[in-house]
Amino acid sequence: MDIRVYYRKIREREEEITDDPTVVRSLDTADGGKAGVFIEVSRRNAAKLIVEGRAEKASSEEMAKFRQSVKEAQITVQEAEAARRMEFTFVPATDGKKSGVRPKV
């Protein structure tokens, strides 16, 4: 493939993509690429992946679903991190000596 044609195709595809960043869905490839994996990339990288036949642009519903799952995952991680940082102070129960109550003699 002529290198000029390759980059022209990338520029053309990049102009078609309106979202930046955008979400793409991977395709099966001969070098072991796994189909169906969603990832958020820049317009330029998305255009390159599409021209190379490694990915296709995700539909708007798939984008929304992917971004929602990423947001939920971030919240889960933040909650786990906050729980890990939570500090507890244990205060011992008072005994008779410190409470001012005198035992009967």
Secondary structure, DSSP 8 states (H G I E B T S, - for coil): --HHHHHHHHHHHHHH---SSEEEEE---TTS--TT-EEEE-HHHHHHHHHTTSEEE--HHHHHHHHHHHHHHHHHHHHHHHHHH----------TTTTT-----
